[in-house]
Amino acid sequence: MRGASSTEAARPKASPELTAYVRGIGLLGPGLADWASGAPILAGEAPYHPCPTVLPAPQALPPAERRRTGATVKLAIGVAQQAIVSAAIDPTQLAAVFASSSGDGVICHEICEALATEERQISPTRFHNSVHNAAAGYWSIATGATASSSAVCAYDASFGAGLLETLLQIAVSGAPALLCAYETPYPEPLLAKRPVPDSFGMALVLTPTLEAASLARIAVALSDAPADRLPDPQLEALRTRVPAARSLPLLRLLARREEGRARIDYLPEQYLAVEVSPCR
Amino acid sequence: MTSLLLSHFTATSCIGRGIEQTAASLRAQRSGLAPCAFETVRLDTYVGEVPGVDEESLPAQLKRFDCRNNRLAQLGLRQDGFRDAVQESIGRWGRQRIGLILGTSTSGMLATEVAYRHRDPATGALPADLDYAGTHNSYSLGAFARRFLGLEGPATVISTACSSSAKAFSAAWRMIEAGWIDAAVVGGVDSLCLTTLYGFHSLQLVSPAPCKPFDVARNGISIGEAAAFALLERTPADVSCGSILLTGSGESSDAHHMSAPHPEGRGARQAMEQALAVANLTPADIDYINLHGTGTPSNDAAEGCAVAGLFGPSIRASSTKGCTGHTLGAAGALEAVICAICLTQRLVPGSANTAQVDPAIGFDYLRENRTDERFRRALSNSFGFGGSNCSLVLERCA
């Protein structure tokens, strides 16, 4: 006999909580220029005025690479860099998990357009930038980080999948890790098929143990309870339309420096409950 | 990390549907590569196309997932009683306690490529019947396989180019180790599409002939397609002799270039070292390395450098991509399963198509098959664009 008997299997078994400490946060989205200015908006202390997301040039990259990057890499590196700076942590030893529903939408569109022509000429740079892990690759080139980096996708559950993968890496390695969740819109005609209205990205530097610089402890478990809705209807619209913005209920609690539980979307009919306990 | 049992595994590629055909092809060193006649592609190259993918019909309630990649996934899941083994595992653990972690690089991208030829002339709109979430999106593979198998546990798709499905094994291992799940379906599915065929061509990395890994005259890859899966569970105390275990995994980043490997294979070596450390092994404990071995001059040189540096001149190694082609996001899972098959059958596989081994390679690169009754541990390498590296160690129980 191997494993548990079928009677045992019939009993629902809870997954143990996965915990970590938030040490740094990055944020960029429509009307959310960075974490410092975005946190009061998410906390409900400042009004939300949505305006198109402005992507920073990826200063961390060498100029040759910088010229080749599209919106997705700019967004991902921008929020990851913010989180690293706010955590005051050396990124070179940091494992990184990049989570998004799609790769670079503009590049995908340009490749599909070219493939629909008689010549089918596609640019080699565009091709290697079309991979889902382009942001992960450019991040490691930018920072010199040689630790593991991953790129996960679970459609609208991509943030949840990335959060789980990051916490699992931390649980098993006992080392800090970076989570970066991001999404940029497709241009038409793909936009009509996947209507993500604007770019949104967030990043967390997470550590396995409490540190002087820890902002909050988080503990994640699977849950049946539906995701929290945000009080501001425009932020709520952002949450439901951009996969990476499914993180907003968690970011809101972090911004409010409040003890509480954020419920976030995961797979269809499945949710993650994140207990947040501020450290200072 | 506590070792995991591959309680069931299967592979479908151009060298066969399921284990028996795959093993027979490996024994015969038969290559499945053929001149490219895929879709409307007009490139002077060879591909490893899986026959019969188009004939695979998805169940009526899963029609929204209908595309070449998910047809190939289903074809793969139907082999070797794999789906039945998953059902048995559901009975043992419960459907919420089995994770699903799969790798792909292009998922059902082909559906969108074809749809772009049929845009509305007036509005530019794509055809109404293109289902983006069901086909094109990377997670389409995960969503389809999860429903096809009736799983309700955590699920994700890893898309790190050509290391994707090797990393799926590592990610599932962490999930089991942390107690989030009791078992996991892992694997990789990647299917031929125009983006990869024309894309690798634009990078001048595609060979006009069948690829010949580690040959002195190697001149590029041959693109293949595959679906390979394993069911991972905690190793039981009474594990039977001949069972295959996952005992090591290592992941690293080159931090060097998007599409070219670090010239000395720095990241490759780091991944292999980490896999050995997790398995608590020294290089001398490895009996055979299934190399990433794509057949491009620079990839093989970099990997060769890393392997020779870490393992020394006597290590036996080969790439099986001369048989299967480079199956991209499926390569990690396909080659892990090939290692499992070879360990089971005590077959140390040689490299099809390689005529003259590059004299610069400083180890025992196998052109011919060998049988070895003491063949016990294999290491499998998978490296991808973005400098994403993953090595796995598989072991046959004595």
Boltz contact constraints between the chains, C-beta under 6 A:
constraints:
  - contact:
      token1: [A, 2]
      token2: [B, 236]
      max_distance: 6.0
  - contact:
      token1: [A, 3]
      token2: [B, 92]
      max_distance: 6.0
  - contact:
      token1: [A, 6]
      token2: [B, 91]
      max_distance: 6.0
  - contact:
      token1: [A, 9]
      token2: [B, 92]
      max_distance: 6.0
  - contact:
      token1: [A, 9]
      token2: [B, 93]
      max_distance: 6.0
  - contact:
      token1: [A, 9]
      token2: [B, 94]
      max_distance: 6.0
  - contact:
      token1: [A, 15]
      token2: [B, 180]
      max_distance: 6.0
  - contact:
      token1: [A, 16]
      token2: [B, 179]
      max_distance: 6.0
  - contact:
      token1: [A, 111]
      token2: [B, 195]
      max_distance: 6.0
  - contact:
      token1: [A, 112]
      token2: [B, 112]
      max_distance: 6.0
  - contact:
      token1: [A, 112]
      token2: [B, 113]
      max_distance: 6.0
  - contact:
      token1: [A, 112]
      token2: [B, 116]
      max_distance: 6.0
  - contact:
      token1: [A, 115]
      token2: [B, 113]
      max_distance: 6.0
  - contact:
      token1: [A, 115]
      token2: [B, 194]
      max_distance: 6.0
  - contact:
      token1: [A, 116]
      token2: [B, 116]
      max_distance: 6.0
  - contact:
      token1: [A, 116]
      token2: [B, 117]
      max_distance: 6.0
  - contact:
      token1: [A, 120]
      token2: [B, 198]
      max_distance: 6.0
  - contact:
      token1: [A, 122]
      token2: [B, 198]
      max_distance: 6.0
  - contact:
      token1: [A, 122]
      token2: [B, 199]
      max_distance: 6.0
  - contact:
      token1: [A, 122]
      token2: [B, 202]
      max_distance: 6.0
  - contact:
      token1: [A, 124]
      token2: [B, 202]
      max_distance: 6.0
  - contact:
      token1: [A, 124]
      token2: [B, 203]
      max_distance: 6.0
  - contact:
      token1: [A, 127]
      token2: [B, 199]
      max_distance: 6.0
  - contact:
      token1: [A, 127]
      token2: [B, 202]
      max_distance: 6.0
  - contact:
      token1: [A, 128]
      token2: [B, 258]
      max_distance: 6.0
  - contact:
      token1: [A, 128]
      token2: [B, 259]
      max_distance: 6.0
  - contact:
      token1: [A, 128]
      token2: [B, 385]
      max_distance: 6.0
  - contact:
      token1: [A, 131]
      token2: [B, 161]
      max_distance: 6.0
  - contact:
      token1: [A, 131]
      token2: [B, 385]
      max_distance: 6.0
  - contact:
      token1: [A, 132]
      token2: [B, 138]
      max_distance: 6.0
  - contact:
      token1: [A, 132]
      token2: [B, 159]
      max_distance: 6.0
  - contact:
      token1: [A, 133]
      token2: [B, 160]
      max_distance: 6.0
  - contact:
      token1: [A, 133]
      token2: [B, 161]
      max_distance: 6.0
  - contact:
      token1: [A, 133]
      token2: [B, 386]
      max_distance: 6.0
  - contact:
      token1: [A, 133]
      token2: [B, 388]
      max_distance: 6.0
  - contact:
      token1: [A, 136]
      token2: [B, 386]
      max_distance: 6.0
  - contact:
      token1: [A, 137]
      token2: [B, 258]
      max_distance: 6.0
  - contact:
      token1: [A, 137]
      token2: [B, 386]
      max_distance: 6.0
  - contact:
      token1: [A, 137]
      token2: [B, 387]
      max_distance: 6.0
  - contact:
      token1: [A, 140]
      token2: [B, 253]
      max_distance: 6.0
  - contact:
      token1: [A, 140]
      token2: [B, 255]
      max_distance: 6.0
  - contact:
      token1: [A, 141]
      token2: [B, 255]
      max_distance: 6.0
  - contact:
      token1: [A, 144]
      token2: [B, 255]
      max_distance: 6.0
  - contact:
      token1: [A, 145]
      token2: [B, 255]
      max_distance: 6.0
  - contact:
      token1: [A, 146]
      token2: [B, 252]
      max_distance: 6.0
  - contact:
      token1: [A, 146]
      token2: [B, 253]
      max_distance: 6.0
  - contact:
      token1: [A, 146]
      token2: [B, 255]
      max_distance: 6.0
  - contact:
      token1: [A, 148]
      token2: [B, 251]
      max_distance: 6.0
  - contact:
      token1: [A, 149]
      token2: [B, 253]
      max_distance: 6.0
  - contact:
      token1: [A, 151]
      token2: [B, 159]
      max_distance: 6.0
  - contact:
      token1: [A, 151]
      token2: [B, 160]
      max_distance: 6.0
  - contact:
      token1: [A, 152]
      token2: [B, 156]
      max_distance: 6.0
  - contact:
      token1: [A, 152]
      token2: [B, 158]
      max_distance: 6.0
  - contact:
      token1: [A, 153]
      token2: [B, 138]
      max_distance: 6.0
  - contact:
      token1: [A, 153]
      token2: [B, 139]
      max_distance: 6.0
  - contact:
      token1: [A, 153]
      token2: [B, 157]
      max_distance: 6.0
  - contact:
      token1: [A, 153]
      token2: [B, 159]
      max_distance: 6.0
  - contact:
      token1: [A, 154]
      token2: [B, 139]
      max_distance: 6.0
  - contact:
      token1: [A, 154]
      token2: [B, 156]
      max_distance: 6.0
  - contact:
      token1: [A, 155]
      token2: [B, 133]
      max_distance: 6.0
  - contact:
      token1: [A, 155]
      token2: [B, 137]
      max_distance: 6.0
  - contact:
      token1: [A, 155]
      token2: [B, 139]
      max_distance: 6.0
  - contact:
      token1: [A, 161]
      token2: [B, 156]
      max_distance: 6.0
  - contact:
      token1: [A, 168]
      token2: [B, 174]
      max_distance: 6.0
  - contact:
      token1: [A, 168]
      token2: [B, 175]
      max_distance: 6.0
  - contact:
      token1: [A, 168]
      token2: [B, 178]
      max_distance: 6.0
  - contact:
      token1: [A, 171]
      token2: [B, 178]
      max_distance: 6.0
  - contact:
      token1: [A, 172]
      token2: [B, 174]
      max_distance: 6.0
  - contact:
      token1: [A, 172]
      token2: [B, 177]
      max_distance: 6.0
  - contact:
      token1: [A, 189]
      token2: [B, 124]
      max_distance: 6.0
  - contact:
      token1: [A, 189]
      token2: [B, 125]
      max_distance: 6.0
  - contact:
      token1: [A, 189]
      token2: [B, 126]
      max_distance: 6.0
  - contact:
      token1: [A, 193]
      token2: [B, 132]
      max_distance: 6.0
  - contact:
      token1: [A, 194]
      token2: [B, 132]
      max_distance: 6.0
